[in-house]
Amino acid sequence: MPEEIKRGVLKVPDLPRRKSDGFVSIYANNVGSAMTFYDLRLIFGQILFGPGEEPVIEDRCSITMPWEHVLAMRDLLNRVIDNYERDSGKIRPQPENEAKEGSS
């Protein structure tokens, strides 16, 4: 066991990453949320529609995390967005008539 772990000091960014056998990659262009005092659930879906069909949001997966991790994810997303916009320009905003409360 590494000495850092024995001392109770663990630097998460230094840990190697590996995919589990059940790892899946899912596309989403919509996200909804549900929350409790203890955690936040993000529900990822895809807006689907075709000729003659009514649009529908097909939920693909949800991820539930404690609020402490939500704050860390917010900071990560801010850094990723800042880097993307620095390299590629401003991200276009979602049109007003397509925005829905509680999802995007």
DOMAR-639041 format. One record per residue (C-alpha): residue number from 0; residue in three letters; x, y, z. Coordinates in Angstrom, 2 decimals. Last residue first. Layout:
pos code u v w
NUM ALA X Y Z .
...
END
This chain:
pos code u v w
103 SER -31.52 22.03 -21.06 .
102 SER -33.86 20.97 -18.29 .
101 GLY -35.51 22.26 -15.13 .
100 GLU -37.24 25.14 -16.89 .
99 LYS -37.38 24.61 -20.62 .
98 ALA -35.29 26.40 -23.23 .
97 GLU -36.26 26.00 -26.89 .
96 ASN -37.97 29.38 -27.31 .
95 GLU -35.02 31.17 -25.71 .
94 PRO -32.44 29.79 -28.16 .
93 GLN -29.57 27.97 -26.39 .
92 PRO -26.48 30.16 -26.28 .
91 ARG -23.64 29.81 -28.80 .
90 ILE -20.36 28.81 -27.17 .
89 LYS -17.81 31.62 -27.38 .
88 GLY -14.63 31.02 -29.32 .
87 SER -12.64 27.87 -30.06 .
86 ASP -9.44 27.93 -27.98 .
85 ARG -10.37 30.38 -25.22 .
84 GLU -13.97 29.20 -25.35 .
83 TYR -12.91 25.57 -24.84 .
82 ASN -10.52 26.44 -22.01 .
81 ASP -13.14 28.52 -20.17 .
80 ILE -15.76 25.80 -20.69 .
79 VAL -13.44 23.08 -19.31 .
78 ARG -12.46 25.23 -16.31 .
77 ASN -16.10 26.08 -15.49 .
76 LEU -17.07 22.42 -15.93 .
75 LEU -14.37 21.33 -13.45 .
74 ASP -15.50 23.91 -10.89 .
73 ARG -19.11 22.79 -11.25 .
72 MET -18.02 19.15 -10.91 .
71 ALA -16.24 19.94 -7.62 .
70 LEU -19.37 21.69 -6.34 .
69 VAL -21.54 18.73 -7.39 .
68 HIS -19.10 16.43 -5.57 .
67 GLU -19.81 18.18 -2.27 .
66 TRP -23.53 18.08 -3.11 .
65 PRO -23.54 14.27 -3.15 .
64 MET -24.00 12.55 -6.52 .
63 THR -26.75 10.87 -8.52 .
62 ILE -26.26 10.06 -12.18 .
61 SER -29.16 9.32 -14.50 .
60 CYS -29.32 7.54 -17.83 .
59 ARG -30.87 7.59 -21.31 .
58 ASP -34.11 9.52 -20.91 .
57 GLU -35.83 9.88 -24.29 .
56 ILE -37.10 13.42 -24.68 .
55 VAL -39.95 13.49 -27.18 .
54 PRO -40.74 15.46 -30.33 .
53 GLU -44.05 14.52 -31.99 .
52 GLU -43.55 12.43 -35.09 .
51 GLY -44.59 13.19 -38.69 .
50 PRO -41.00 13.27 -39.92 .
49 GLY -38.70 12.48 -37.01 .
48 PHE -38.18 13.49 -33.45 .
47 LEU -35.83 12.69 -30.61 .
46 ILE -34.42 14.91 -27.87 .
45 GLN -31.81 12.90 -25.99 .
44 GLY -31.68 12.34 -22.28 .
43 PHE -29.55 12.79 -19.19 .
42 ILE -31.13 12.86 -15.74 .
41 LEU -28.92 14.59 -13.18 .
40 ARG -29.65 13.61 -9.59 .
39 LEU -28.41 15.89 -6.83 .
38 ASP -27.70 14.83 -3.26 .
37 TYR -28.23 15.09 0.48 .
36 PHE -30.91 17.76 0.94 .
35 THR -32.70 16.29 -2.05 .
34 MET -32.55 17.04 -5.72 .
33 ALA -34.00 16.24 -9.11 .
32 SER -32.53 17.40 -12.39 .
31 GLY -33.05 17.43 -16.13 .
30 VAL -30.50 17.24 -18.91 .
29 ASN -30.90 17.36 -22.68 .
28 ASN -28.50 16.83 -25.58 .
27 ALA -27.21 13.47 -24.38 .
26 TYR -24.89 10.91 -25.96 .
25 ILE -24.00 7.85 -23.86 .
24 SER -20.67 6.09 -23.34 .
23 VAL -20.80 2.82 -21.44 .
22 PHE -18.41 1.24 -18.92 .
21 GLY -19.46 -2.25 -17.75 .
20 ASP -15.95 -3.74 -17.72 .
19 SER -14.81 -0.72 -15.72 .
18 LYS -12.68 1.88 -17.44 .
17 ARG -9.34 2.87 -15.92 .
16 ARG -8.00 6.13 -14.54 .
15 PRO -4.68 6.64 -12.71 .
14 LEU -4.74 8.62 -9.46 .
13 ASP -2.71 11.84 -9.31 .
12 PRO -5.77 14.10 -9.69 .
11 VAL -7.28 12.42 -6.56 .
10 LYS -4.44 13.33 -4.22 .
9 LEU -4.71 10.97 -1.26 .
8 VAL -3.36 11.69 2.18 .
7 GLY -4.62 9.27 4.84 .
6 ARG -1.11 8.48 6.05 .
5 LYS -1.38 4.85 4.85 .
4 ILE -2.75 6.14 1.53 .
3 GLU 0.27 8.39 1.03 .
2 GLU 2.66 5.53 2.00 .
1 PRO 1.46 3.41 -0.93 .
0 MET 0.00 0.00 0.00 .
END
